[in-house]
Amino acid sequence: MKFAIGITLLLLVLAVLLAVAAWRFLYVRCSGSAVVIRELPSPSGRHWRHGSMRYHGEGLQYFKLRSLKPGPDLVVDRQQVDYLGARPLEDSEILLLHSDATVHKIKYLAREYEVALDKSASMAFVSWIESAPSRRQERIDYNALYRKVDQNKRK
């Protein structure tokens, strides 16, 4: 009897994991742009991870293709990313990546990444980064704010 309950629980857990994996796979496949990304340094030229990215407000969400995490695996805040340039594919990468892909190098929170995208996704990605508002913040003149509040109170 205990053996049957154990087997039933094991099958139930496996069914839930399979359902989560199927949901994640279908969710990732049908949303966003296809992307291949790797964290640098990668001296052997390996460690590319396939996935999907989508823009969400001021952030970019990256979902690994082979992940069971319910949310994004990486969230990039547009204010914190630096664009370091682009390069064509190397010969060793052509077999792994789409032949017309461009590799973009970015720096995010002191980590460097390479992001491989096709032509249209590349334009969108670079435009999204370059159109980010400036990180500079204007100094707030508190005296001017107090005067404005006082003027409104007197009315």
C-alpha positions in Angstrom: 0.0 0.0 0.0 2.8 2.4 0.9 4.6 1.5 -2.2 1.6 2.3 -4.4 1.2 5.7 -2.6 4.9 6.5 -3.2 4.7 5.6 -6.9 1.5 7.7 -7.2 3.2 10.7 -5.6 6.3 10.3 -7.8 4.1 10.1 -10.9 2.2 13.2 -9.8 5.4 15.2 -9.2 6.8 14.1 -12.6 3.5 15.1 -14.3 3.6 18.5 -12.7 7.3 19.0 -13.7 6.4 17.9 -17.2 3.5 20.3 -17.4 5.7 23.2 -16.1 8.4 22.3 -18.7 5.8 22.2 -21.5 4.2 25.5 -20.4 7.6 27.2 -20.2 8.7 25.8 -23.6 5.6 27.0 -25.3 5.5 30.3 -23.5 9.1 31.1 -24.5 8.7 29.9 -28.0 5.7 32.0 -28.8 6.8 35.3 -27.3 9.6 37.7 -28.1 12.6 37.5 -30.4 14.9 34.6 -30.8 18.3 35.3 -29.2 21.5 33.5 -28.4 23.5 35.0 -25.5 26.6 34.2 -23.6 28.4 35.8 -20.6 32.0 36.8 -21.1 34.8 35.9 -20.7 34.3 32.8 -22.8 37.8 31.8 -23.9 36.8 28.7 -25.8 34.1 30.5 -27.7 31.4 28.3 -26.2 28.6 28.7 -23.7 26.1 30.2 -26.0 22.5 29.9 -24.6 19.5 29.9 -26.9 16.4 31.6 -25.7 13.9 34.4 -26.3 13.9 38.0 -25.3 11.1 40.5 -25.0 11.0 44.2 -24.1 8.9 44.9 -21.0 8.8 48.6 -20.2 12.3 49.9 -19.4 13.6 46.3 -19.2 14.5 43.5 -21.4 13.5 40.0 -20.3 15.6 37.0 -21.4 14.2 33.5 -21.1 16.6 30.5 -21.6 15.1 27.9 -23.8 16.2 25.1 -21.5 15.1 26.4 -18.1 12.2 25.6 -15.8 12.3 28.9 -14.0 8.8 30.5 -14.1 10.1 34.0 -14.7 12.8 35.5 -16.9 16.4 34.2 -16.4 17.8 37.7 -16.9 16.3 41.1 -16.7 18.3 44.0 -18.2 17.4 47.5 -17.1 17.8 49.9 -20.0 19.3 52.6 -17.7 22.1 50.2 -16.6 23.3 48.8 -19.9 26.2 50.0 -22.0 26.5 49.2 -25.7 30.1 48.2 -26.5 29.7 47.5 -30.2 29.0 44.8 -32.8 30.9 42.3 -34.8 30.2 39.7 -37.5 30.1 36.0 -36.7 33.3 34.1 -36.5 33.8 31.0 -38.6 33.3 28.7 -35.6 30.0 30.4 -34.7 28.4 30.1 -38.1 27.5 26.5 -37.5 25.8 27.3 -34.2 24.1 30.6 -35.0 22.0 31.9 -37.8 24.2 32.9 -40.7 23.0 36.5 -41.0 23.2 37.1 -37.2 25.2 40.0 -35.7 26.9 39.7 -32.3 26.4 42.7 -30.0 28.6 43.2 -27.0 27.0 44.9 -23.9 28.0 45.5 -20.4 25.3 45.2 -17.7 26.0 45.5 -14.0 29.8 45.0 -14.4 29.2 41.9 -16.5 29.8 41.6 -20.2 27.6 39.7 -22.5 27.5 38.9 -26.2 24.0 38.8 -27.8 23.5 37.3 -31.2 20.5 38.5 -33.1 19.2 38.5 -36.7 19.0 41.7 -38.7 15.6 43.0 -37.6 16.0 42.1 -34.0 19.5 43.7 -34.0 18.1 47.0 -35.2 15.4 46.9 -32.5 17.9 46.0 -29.8 20.4 48.7 -30.7 17.5 51.3 -31.0 16.1 50.3 -27.6 19.5 50.8 -25.9 20.4 54.0 -27.7 17.0 55.6 -27.1 17.3 55.2 -23.3 17.0 58.4 -21.3 20.3 59.8 -20.0 21.6 58.5 -16.7 22.3 62.0 -15.6 19.8 63.3 -13.2 19.0 66.9 -12.8 19.7 68.4 -9.4 16.6 69.3 -7.6 16.4 72.9 -6.4 14.5 72.5 -3.2 14.3 76.2 -2.5 12.5 76.7 -5.8 10.1 73.9 -4.8 9.4 75.4 -1.4 8.7 78.8 -3.0 6.3 77.1 -5.5 4.5 75.3 -2.6 4.2 78.6 -0.7 2.8 80.4 -3.7 0.2 77.7 -4.1 -0.8 77.8 -0.4 -1.3 81.6 -0.6 -3.8 81.3 -3.5 
